[in-house]
Amino acid sequence: MAYTSQSSPGFSATQPDTPAPSSETNSIPPPLISTGPSRFPPKFQQDQMPSPSIRTPAAASPANGVKTGSPIPHLSTPPGPPVFSSPIRPAAVPFRTSPASPQPVVFSSASSLPASTPPHFLNTSTGLQHQISDVSEDSTSVAESSNVLFSSQKVLKTKKLANVPSLGFGALVSPGREMSSGPQILQREPHRCPSCGAYSNLYCKILIGSGQWQCVICRKLNGSEGEYVAPSKEDLCHFPELSSSMVDYVRTGNRRPGFIPASDSRTSAPIVLVIDESLDEPHLQHLQSSLHAFIDSVSPTTRIGIILYGRTVSVYDFSEESVASADVLPGDKSPTPESLKALIYGTGIYLSPMHASLPVAHTIFSSLRPYKSSVPEASRDRCLGTAVEVALAIIQGPSAEVSRGVVRRSGANSRIVVCAGGPNTYGPGSVPHSVNHPNYLHMEKSALNWMEHLGHEAHQQNTVVDILCAGTCPVRVPILQPLAKASGGVLVLHDDFGEAFGVNLQRASARAAGSHGLLEVRCSDEILITQVVGPGEEAHVDTHETFKNDTSLYIQMLSVEESQSFALSMETKRDLKSDFLFFQFVVQYSNVYQADISRVITVRLPTVDSVSEYLESVQDEIAAVLIAKRTALQAKSQSDTIDMRATIDERVKDIALKFGTLAPKSKIYRFPKELSSVPELLFHLRRGPLLGSIVGHEDERSVLRNLFLNASFDLSLRMIAPRCLMHREGGTFEELPAYDLAMQSDAAVVLDHGTDVFIWLGAELAAEEGKSAAALAACRTLAEELTESRFPAPRILAFKEGSSQARYFVSRLIPAHKDPPYEQEARFPQLRTLSTEQRTKLKSSFLHFDDPSYCEWMRSLKLIPPEPS
């Protein structure tokens, strides 16, 4: 979701009277700000896991946590796993809509900034100031919330500089991210401002004699029904909402009148596998292996359904214990109410707990047979749309469950996981086998609309549709993407139905997802939200009867999962007078245990006059991810990506013009040293899979783009800039810049690029069987540890120096071998540890090509690159 005028994945809106940038801004194309409401994009995940021992000569990039099991070529029999000593520093992680309030809006996670001094409120009498207690006044350390990450920890008071569009200001919000320590839990109703709807929080001033509290958003004084009456301000710290930046207000399901909870929420939210039966034998064998492993991994209480589709839809019946039997429906049209009624009210059992149906499920998968006809893969009839309709009907079950005013609601999202080996070419939502069909464009448009409508229907039923594609047959991603996106699911491409596919099948079904999600954003009056990018859409919530001056932005989340984040771009409306700005994010959802949660996160940022103080507070990685999401939102086609690369160039030049310094006796600007990592991260972005030419097929780029727009901060950062780790003796790893100077023939290197992890073995190392086996084992262990909970699970590829596959690795590294030796050593200090002979050998191993190095690129922009931090 993002705010913009086109129907891009996201939602967007902008202030109609926003002044055009002056010529001083150096002709930055304004893809940051767009006009008019539209629709939204899809989504993604992050987990922070401790990593193996890694030495970090320079500042280590945050580590990403998630597990994968992609196939890696075995170069020899590996020994046991390596010993990891010191942990890596943990790593840090779209949407679009029109404003719900007077603010224009277009639709991450750094720490919320604690403040040690009381906020200054205007229009407050001196007497009141003496009686009011600021609970956070003596707090030197407030619990940080990694659910909200701001691009800077301070805000410039001068509007002109604060709103420089090339750098921008904003936040990454991860509503469903679970904290290791967990938020403070309150099982009572919150205190809310009757005027604007904001929640009481640790930054409120409290009149301890009467218990009144002053709202940080609208500054109104409100009563607390005597609850905040206290003899001293120290006593107020016993209230979690007055001492913690993040609290969860919880209401359990049994307190809801007219609501009957299921005995086990996970049992009440089934998983239905929708499987393509038009597969050739090699693909089918891999798929069967993945499916058998999947059902063995499923919780015994999980209800599961199995549906096959080709020219017809086969719904498998679990009431037969020894044979694989199915009811068959035609695939050329949507199922009729009569046929669905006969199916649902019949004698068959189509959703069954795993503990009761495991043998039957294994029998069903073993009975699958390869496609018999000689029709080419791309031309086979596949009624994917009809199959998903039938799956939704099976999940919904008899309509009698909603009767007599009693609602039976599952506590979490049900899941449909589609295992697709080709395009949808038969029945509703299909397109012709050939793009040369005379009516293809019209049929494609109809199919897109139908698929999006089906995705919305699934979302209305609290069902997420994930589409896992594999094989060599083009699946026509643009047709399938709207179905996954509108339901809150993802579409993932795989090389085959093997190990990586199987891992993603397990992770897709195991993701704990909340439902009925709503994100509220309230800010100080001086802040304007200009764009939101993320997995949701604008929600029009009428709160006027309850809160007369509620100007908050409401975002309906398509599902509530750890893997998601929303990127919010913001501006200041005027020069700032106050010492602090306040931001409150409220996530309302039902969790997997059927409790209604209201998670309240409140952040206070100080305002400053000093530009250098502001620049010091900028969080380079978070700022780069926000810029990247705004840029990727505009890159809908191959020609767009070329334009966006030029936009990145203009951005970097403009940041230097506004915040850098002019070199002596020169017209060349020196990039600000406080933002030393920003240009290198953006250089990785412009040449990587999202905007560069590494990915050859538009379908693949489209899938990556949609994943990125909704991804958590950790994954987003890794998708922009790869993380490079060199194996050392003893099984430890050293983190190095992602430069090609790491390609040393006696070393093994792991490169984590988010959706792909590469293991590169130098030729000298590969020639020593024992050492290469140990290094490969250590690298594999590290790769799996770094990605053990990432979804989608990345491919893990291993190869030797000089092999054809090594190009995947080389193309993602900055070609620093072209730089002069002094620049190489400054940016890649590990070179100093090499002997003269080793450096000569390394230099001679590189082939010449035209891609510029990072320093060459900066000089081509007439800029002096900043010194490495």
C-alpha positions, -999 to 999 in steps of 0.1 A, spaced: 0 0 0 13 35 -7 -1 69 -14 3 78 -50 -19 87 -80 -12 55 -99 -24 20 -90 9 9 -77 13 -16 -49 6 8 -21 -14 38 -14 -6 75 -17 -18 110 -13 -2 144 -11 -8 179 -1 -24 197 -30 -8 230 -22 27 216 -15 51 242 -30 72 230 -60 108 225 -51 130 255 -59 156 253 -86 180 249 -57 168 214 -52 187 203 -83 159 189 -104 150 159 -82 121 142 -99 93 141 -72 86 104 -69 85 109 -32 53 127 -32 23 118 -54 -12 129 -56 -46 113 -54 -57 81 -38 -50 47 -53 -44 11 -43 -18 -8 -24 11 -34 -26 20 -67 -8 43 -78 20 73 -96 41 93 -107 74 122 -102 100 136 -119 130 167 -109 148 188 -139 158 222 -140 174 248 -149 148 280 -169 148 312 -153 159 321 -126 136 348 -100 137 338 -66 125 367 -43 117 344 -16 107 309 -9 120 290 -42 116 258 -42 97 228 -55 117 223 -92 114 192 -108 100 177 -138 116 159 -166 98 164 -202 88 165 -218 55 173 -250 38 181 -243 3 201 -269 -16 239 -263 -18 262 -282 -40 284 -305 -18 320 -300 -28 330 -328 -4 319 -344 28 317 -316 54 329 -321 90 310 -310 120 297 -274 124 321 -246 132 325 -230 166 312 -194 167 327 -170 192 315 -134 194 280 -126 182 273 -103 153 256 -71 161 218 -76 155 205 -62 123 178 -37 120 138 -41 87 45 -7 20 15 8 12 -4 35 -2 -36 54 4 -52 88 7 -55 108 39 -82 100 63 -78 134 79 -68 169 68 -33 155 64 -23 144 30 -8 109 31 9 84 9 11 48 18 106 1 93 122 -4 131 148 19 149 145 27 186 120 51 199 140 79 214 137 83 252 140 119 265 154 129 298 137 163 301 101 171 304 83 182 272 74 219 270 38 227 266 25 260 253 -5 278 269 0 262 303 -2 285 333 27 288 357 6 274 385 -3 243 366 33 237 356 43 236 393 16 210 402 20 189 371 44 159 371 61 147 340 66 110 347 94 107 323 113 137 337 140 117 356 140 88 332 174 84 317 165 52 300 131 44 285 126 9 270 134 12 233 108 0 208 122 -16 177 86 -17 164 91 20 153 124 32 137 128 68 128 152 80 101 167 106 125 165 109 163 162 146 161 141 169 139 153 202 124 133 233 135 138 250 101 111 238 77 131 244 46 160 221 56 138 196 75 118 189 44 147 185 19 130 158 -3 162 141 -13 169 130 23 135 131 38 122 123 72 101 93 82 96 61 102 94 23 96 66 8 117 65 -30 123 31 -35 139 32 -72 144 68 -75 155 72 -94 188 98 -82 212 121 -106 231 112 -90 264 76 -83 254 56 -51 260 39 -42 293 5 -60 294 -26 -43 308 -59 -61 311 -80 -30 316 -95 -2 295 -70 26 285 -73 63 293 -79 82 261 -81 119 253 -118 127 247 -108 153 222 -83 136 198 -84 100 209 -47 98 219 -38 74 247 -22 84 280 16 77 280 49 82 297 53 117 283 20 131 297 21 157 324 1 146 354 -17 168 379 -10 144 407 -35 160 432 -65 154 409 -52 127 386 -57 148 355 -33 143 326 -24 165 297 -26 150 262 8 152 243 -10 154 209 -37 181 214 -25 194 248 -60 191 264 -62 184 301 -83 152 308 -96 134 338 -85 98 348 -115 91 371 -91 95 400 -68 67 389 -38 89 385 -42 106 419 -9 99 437 11 114 466 42 118 445 53 114 409 73 83 418 40 65 426 29 71 390 57 50 377 37 19 389 14 25 359 29 7 329 15 32 304 32 60 323 66 43 325 70 23 292 70 35 256 51 5 245 21 -12 262 -5 -38 251 -41 -34 263 -56 -69 261 -92 -80 261 -98 -118 260 -124 -133 238 -147 -146 266 -155 -111 276 -171 -103 243 -209 -107 244 -223 -130 217 -189 -144 209 -182 -181 211 -144 -188 209 -132 -221 195 -114 -243 220 -81 -239 201 -76 -209 178 -50 -226 157 -74 -255 152 -101 -231 141 -78 -215 115 -72 -242 89 -46 -245 61 -57 -256 27 -31 -268 1 -42 -260 -34 -19 -281 -57 -12 -279 -94 -17 -314 -109 -3 -306 -143 33 -314 -135 58 -335 -153 74 -364 -134 107 -347 -122 87 -317 -108 61 -340 -92 87 -361 -74 102 -330 -58 68 -317 -49 57 -350 -33 89 -350 -12 82 -314 0 45 -322 7 53 -353 27 79 -334 48 54 -305 52 26 -326 68 51 -343 91 60 -308 104 25 -296 110 11 -293 145 -12 -323 153 -41 -299 161 -39 -280 128 -68 -287 104 -57 -293 69 -74 -295 35 -60 -308 2 -73 -296 -32 -59 -304 -67 -65 -284 -98 -60 -289 -135 -89 -289 -159 -111 -298 -129 -110 -292 -91 -106 -323 -68 -114 -319 -32 -99 -347 -11 -120 -365 14 -104 -375 47 -132 -398 57 -116 -426 37 -87 -440 57 -71 -464 32 -77 -447 -2 -72 -413 -17 -107 -403 -28 -119 -369 -39 -151 -350 -50 -146 -334 -84 -160 -300 -96 -157 -285 -131 -130 -259 -134 -143 -239 -164 -166 -217 -142 -171 -206 -106 -187 -233 -84 -225 -229 -81 -242 -225 -47 -259 -258 -53 -226 -277 -59 -209 -260 -29 -239 -268 -7 -239 -305 -18 -201 -305 -10 -202 -288 24 -233 -305 37 -224 -339 23 -208 -368 41 -172 -360 32 -146 -346 56 -126 -319 38 -108 -303 68 -94 -326 93 -70 -322 123 -35 -335 114 -34 -360 142 -64 -378 127 -56 -374 90 -18 -378 87 -19 -414 72 -46 -403 48 -26 -372 37 5 -393 31 -17 -417 10 -31 -387 -10 4 -373 -18 17 -407 -27 -12 -412 -52 -4 -381 -72 5 -389 -108 25 -369 -135 7 -352 -164 1 -378 -191 -7 -357 -222 19 -343 -246 6 -307 -242 34 -283 -235 36 -270 -199 26 -234 -207 -5 -246 -226 -20 -270 -201 -53 -261 -186 -51 -249 -150 -82 -236 -132 -63 -220 -103 -90 -194 -97 -118 -219 -94 -97 -240 -70 -91 -210 -47 -129 -203 -47 -136 -239 -36 -109 -236 -9 -125 -205 5 -159 -222 6 -145 -252 24 -129 -229 50 -160 -209 55 -181 -240 60 -218 -241 67 -235 -207 69 -254 -220 99 -223 -211 120 -234 -175 118 -270 -176 132 -291 -163 160 -268 -133 165 -238 -155 175 -206 -151 156 -180 -178 156 -147 -161 147 -113 -177 144 -86 -159 164 -61 -160 135 -60 -159 97 -67 -191 79 -43 -199 51 -45 -211 15 -11 -221 1 -11 -225 -37 16 -247 -51 17 -236 -88 38 -249 -117 23 -228 -144 -1 -199 -153 -39 -198 -147 -52 -206 -182 -87 -221 -176 -118 -209 -160 -124 -176 -140 -94 -152 -138 -76 -170 -166 -57 -157 -196 -53 -175 -230 -24 -199 -234 -8 -176 -260 -1 -139 -256 -7 -137 -294 -44 -144 -288 -64 -115 -306 -83 -107 -274 -54 -112 -249 -52 -76 -236 -89 -74 -228 -89 -109 -212 -58 -100 -191 -75 -69 -178 -105 -89 -168 -84 -115 -152 -65 -89 -131 -98 -75 -118 -112 -109 -111 -81 -120 -92 -80 -88 -71 -117 -92 -63 -110 -128 -52 -82 -116 -30 -105 -91 -13 -131 -119 -8 -104 -140 9 -94 -110 31 -130 -105 41 -130 -141 53 -97 -136 73 -80 -159 49 -45 -152 35 -35 -167 1 2 -174 -4 12 -185 -39 44 -206 -41 55 -210 -78 82 -233 -90 97 -249 -121 107 -235 -155 72 -226 -169 64 -189 -167 35 -184 -143 25 -149 -155 32 -131 -122 11 -100 -130 -21 -122 -131 -14 -140 -99 1 -112 -79 -32 -93 -72 -47 -124 -56 -19 -128 -31 -15 -91 -25 -52 -83 -18 -55 -111 6 -24 -101 26 -3 -130 13 29 -132 -8 39 -147 -42 73 -164 -43 92 -178 -72 114 -209 -69 138 -227 -92 121 -261 -85 98 -278 -59 128 -290 -39 143 -280 -6 138 -243 -7 102 -247 -19 96 -272 10 111 -248 36 89 -220 23 58 -242 24 65 -249 61 72 -213 69 42 -200 50 18 -222 70 35 -217 103 35 -179 104 14 -168 133 -9 -141 119 -33 -118 137 -65 -106 121 -88 -76 120 -58 -53 121 -60 -15 122 -31 9 126 -37 44 139 -11 71 136 -13 103 156 14 131 155 20 165 169 1 191 149 33 203 132 38 170 114 22 160 81 23 124 69 29 126 31 32 89 21 27 54 34 41 23 18 31 -11 32 8 -41 33 -25 -24 39 -50 2 27 -65 34 40 -94 28 64 -122 54 67 -131 52 104 -157 76 116 -147 85 152 -164 119 152 -191 108 177 -165 97 202 -135 120 195 -145 154 180 -110 163 169 -95 130 159 -72 137 129 -53 104 130 -45 83 100 -62 49 100 -47 20 80 -64 -13 76 -38 -41 77 -43 -70 54 -28 -93 80 -7 -88 112 26 -105 109 62 -101 121 74 -100 85 57 -67 77 65 -30 80 50 3 69 72 31 56 58 65 66 72 96 50 67 129 69 72 166 66 70 196 90 42 220 82 60 251 95 91 261 114 91 244 148 88 263 180 84 234 205 113 215 220 97 181 212 75 163 187 53 134 197 42 104 177 18 77 188 12 44 169 -17 22 179 -21 -13 165 -55 -30 171 -58 -66 161 -70 -101 173 -41 -124 180 -39 -162 174 -53 -168 209 -84 -147 201 -75 -119 225 -82 -83 212 -49 -63 215 -44 -26 214 -7 -20 212 2 16 220 37 29 210 46 65 219 78 82 207 91 117 216 118 133 194 137 165 203 138 194 179 171 212 172 184 243 154 218 229 146 222 212 112 253 193 123 234 180 154 206 169 132 229 151 107 246 133 136 212 119 146 203 106 112 202 68 111 219 60 78 205 25 73 169 35 82 171 66 60 184 46 31 156 20 34 129 47 34 145 63 3 147 28 -13 110 21 -6 99 54 -20 120 48 -51 111 11 -57 74 21 -55 79 40 -87 99 13 -105 70 -6 -120 86 -15 -153 121 -19 -169 120 17 -182 109 29 -147 140 13 -131 163 32 -155 145 65 -145 149 56 -108 186 50 -112 188 86 -125 167 97 -96 191 81 -71 219 100 -87 200 133 -84 192 125 -47 228 119 -38 238 151 -55 211 171 -38 219 158 -3 255 169 -9 243 203 -22 221 209 8 241 195 36 277 190 22 306 215 20 323 230 -11 358 217 -16 384 245 -14 391 263 -47 366 239 -64 330 235 -75 329 200 -63 309 192 -31 321 170 -3 294 146 8 285 152 45 306 129 67 277 124 91 259 105 64 289 84 53 269 52 47 240 66 28 255 70 -7 271 35 -6 238 19 4 221 38 -24 248 27 -49 241 -9 -39 204 -2 -45 209 13 -80 230 -17 -92 212 -45 -73 182 -67 -82 156 -40 -74 168 -14 -98 199 -28 -116 203 -53 -144 212 -84 -122 176 -98 -126 168 -105 -162 131 -113 -161 104 -87 -153 83 -113 -134 112 -119 -110 118 -82 -105 81 -77 -99 81 -104 -72 112 -89 -55 97 -54 -56 65 -65 -40 83 -84 -13 106 -54 -6 78 -29 -4 62 -48 25 93 -63 41 106 -58 76 135 -34 82 161 -62 85 151 -79 52 147 -46 34 182 -36 44 196 -69 32 177 -67 -1 193 -33 -7 229 -39 4 244 -74 8 263 -84 39 297 -100 33 313 -124 58 347 -140 52 355 -174 68 386 -175 91 406 -203 107 387 -219 136 353 -213 121 349 -176 129 339 -150 104 350 -115 97 325 -89 83 339 -70 54 326 -44 29 307 -60 0 336 -53 -24 351 -76 -50 384 -73 -31 369 -101 -8 374 -126 -37 407 -139 -24 416 -174 -38 425 -188 -4 392 -177 13 356 -187 16 330 -159 16 293 -158 25 272 -130 9 237 -125 23 215 -105 -1 182 -110 15 164 -134 -9 196 -151 -19 226 -162 1 258 -171 -18 288 -191 -7 320 -185 -27 350 -208 -24 383 -195 -38 402 -217 -62 432 -223 -39 409 -233 -10 387 -255 -32 418 -274 -43 424 -285 -7 397 -310 -1 398 -312 37 400 -274 42 373 -266 16 350 -291 32 354 -275 67 350 -240 52 319 -250 33 303 -266 64 311 -235 84 296 -212 57 265 -234 54 259 -233 91 263 -195 92 240 -190 62 212 -212 78 216 -194 111 214 -159 96 182 -169 77 166 -194 101 132 -176 104 133 -154 72 103 -156 50 105 -163 21 134 -186 28 163 -175 6 180 -196 -20 214 -208 -7 239 -213 -36 275 -225 -33 301 -224 -60 338 -222 -67 358 -194 -81 357 -193 -119 325 -214 -123 297 -201 -144 274 -196 -114 300 -174 -97 286 -145 -117 257 -144 -93 282 -135 -66 304 -112 -85 276 -91 -99 265 -81 -63 299 -69 -52 312 -33 -57 341 -35 -82 366 -17 -60 396 -34 -77 395 -5 -102 402 21 -74 438 33 -66 455 14 -38 451 42 -12 413 42 -17 412 4 -16 430 3 17 408 31 32 376 14 24 388 -22 26 413 -23 55 417 -61 54 439 -56 23 467 -44 46 469 -79 61 479 -94 27 514 -99 15 527 -81 -16 525 -115 -34 489 -120 -23 479 -85 -34 495 -90 -68 478 -123 -73 444 -108 -62 449 -79 -86 456 -101 -116 425 -123 -109 401 -95 -120 386 -92 -154 380 -58 -169 344 -46 -173 328 -12 -175 308 -10 -142 321 19 -122 333 15 -86 316 34 -58 343 61 -58 342 64 -96 304 68 -94 306 95 -68 332 114 -88 310 111 -119 284 131 -99 310 158 -92 311 147 -55 339 138 -31 329 106 -14 328 107 25 355 90 44 343 55 55 330 55 91 
